[in-house]
Amino acid sequence: MTNTLNNNIRKFYDASSPLWEETWGEHMHHGHYGSDGKTEKDHYQAQIDLIRELLMWGDVRQAKNILDVGCGIGGSSLFLAEMFGANVTGITLSPVQQQRALERARIQNLDQQTDFQVADALQPPFAPGSFDLVWSLESGEHMPDKHRFLQAAFEMLESGGKFLMATWCHRNLPPALSKQELKHLERLYKAYHLPGIISINEYADIAVDLGFLQIKTTDWTEAVAPFWPAVVKSAIRPSSIIGLFKAGLPTIRGAFAMQLMIKGFRNGTIRFGLLQGIKP
Ligand SMILES: C[S@@+](CC[C@H](N)C(=O)[O-])C[C@H]1O[C@@H](n2cnc3c(N)ncnc32)[C@H](O)[C@@H]1O
């Protein structure tokens, strides 16, 4: 099951990343539009602001060795490498993303302090305790085993190291998800190759179980909600439509599914959750 899933995720990002970069730039995550989502700003700036806000929320003032789990084409990795003068290793399932991240690092003269590998976050190929910050920006939703995902992050951290994550969640339970909500989520899973998402409280329970300390969570749904309508707008430009057809069916399906995110944020089924934990 994991192999088929990872293959589909790889194919999805191999095919869609060049178009995304051309239309949106190097960041494949939401933007932050102020805590109430009402600040009007350039969408690229909003994506940078999300990284800055996340660092502030997680009180990350410095880092030496960072693991970027689900690094895309290295948007956050290069940003963090530059900001902290840190060594950053990014992992992705997509060889196309990895190659582009390596190329971008060379262009930005950050190739000496960064590395990008094709690797599965559930089986990271690094020695335990190698990192003082494990960063995951919108990759958790793809992980088929959320416990193993956090456990691997825990293992990769040195003592005192921090795990910082932002991910797509469903709303907290109870009440249980209704039939309609489950159907909505199923459609989302299919479009974006997600094995299933959980609530931020469930992530926190896993973090407690693993022994993380100083666990905190929050919900930034309101702050990021303006992002998807902006993506939809950009997707109907002629150049994007041509690019969509070139990228193929999974990308087209992903583009249509944006409405599911908009509706899910609006009706509260889908939430944008954050989690921080420190390894003792
Ligand atoms: C939405 S993109 C986010 C990229 C990046 N964090 C950013 O914000 O620009 C999701 C990323 O998660 C990666 N990913 C999904 N499942 C993974 C896994 N099991 N192991 C490693 N990376 C994974 C994908 O390859 C992709 O790079």
The ligand as a Tripos MOL2 file, in Angstrom:
@<TRIPOS>MOLECULE
LIG
   27    29     1     0     0
SMALL
NO_CHARGES

@<TRIPOS>ATOM
      1 C1          2.8990   20.0940   -0.6020 C.3       1 LIG1
      2 S1          4.5780   19.6160   -0.8540 S.3       1 LIG1
      3 C2          5.3570   20.6600    0.3270 C.3       1 LIG1
      4 C3          6.7470   21.0380   -0.0910 C.3       1 LIG1
      5 C4          7.5120   22.0060    0.8140 C.3       1 LIG1
      6 N1          7.4780   21.6180    2.1900 N.3       1 LIG1
      7 C5          7.0700   23.4120    0.6520 C.2       1 LIG1
      8 O1          6.4510   23.9250    1.5630 O.co2     1 LIG1
      9 O2          7.3530   24.0020   -0.4030 O.co2     1 LIG1
     10 C6          4.6440   18.0010   -0.0880 C.3       1 LIG1
     11 C7          6.0290   17.3660   -0.0990 C.3       1 LIG1
     12 O3          6.0090   16.2040    0.7450 O.3       1 LIG1
     13 C8          6.7960   15.1940    0.1270 C.3       1 LIG1
     14 N2          6.4440   13.8870    0.7030 N.ar      1 LIG1
     15 C9          5.2350   13.2850    0.7490 C.ar      1 LIG1
     16 N3          5.3210   12.0830    1.3450 N.ar      1 LIG1
     17 C10         6.6270   11.9140    1.6900 C.ar      1 LIG1
     18 C11         7.3580   10.8780    2.3200 C.ar      1 LIG1
     19 N4          6.7730    9.7520    2.7330 N.pl3     1 LIG1
     20 N5          8.6810   11.0550    2.4860 N.ar      1 LIG1
     21 C12         9.3130   12.1730    2.0710 C.ar      1 LIG1
     22 N6          8.6630   13.2040    1.4750 N.ar      1 LIG1
     23 C13         7.3370   13.0690    1.2750 C.ar      1 LIG1
     24 C14         6.5050   15.3500   -1.3380 C.3       1 LIG1
     25 O4          7.4870   14.6930   -2.1110 O.3       1 LIG1
     26 C15         6.5270   16.8900   -1.4530 C.3       1 LIG1
     27 O5          7.8560   17.3180   -1.6310 O.3       1 LIG1
@<TRIPOS>BOND
     1     1     2 1
     2     2     3 1
     3     2    10 1
     4     3     4 1
     5     4     5 1
     6     5     6 1
     7     5     7 1
     8     7     8 2
     9     7     9 1
    10    10    11 1
    11    11    12 1
    12    11    26 1
    13    12    13 1
    14    13    14 1
    15    13    24 1
    16    14    15 ar
    17    14    23 ar
    18    15    16 ar
    19    16    17 ar
    20    17    18 ar
    21    17    23 ar
    22    18    19 1
    23    18    20 ar
    24    20    21 ar
    25    21    22 ar
    26    22    23 ar
    27    24    25 1
    28    24    26 1
    29    26    27 1
@<TRIPOS>SUBSTRUCTURE
     1 LIG1         1 GROUP 0 **** ****
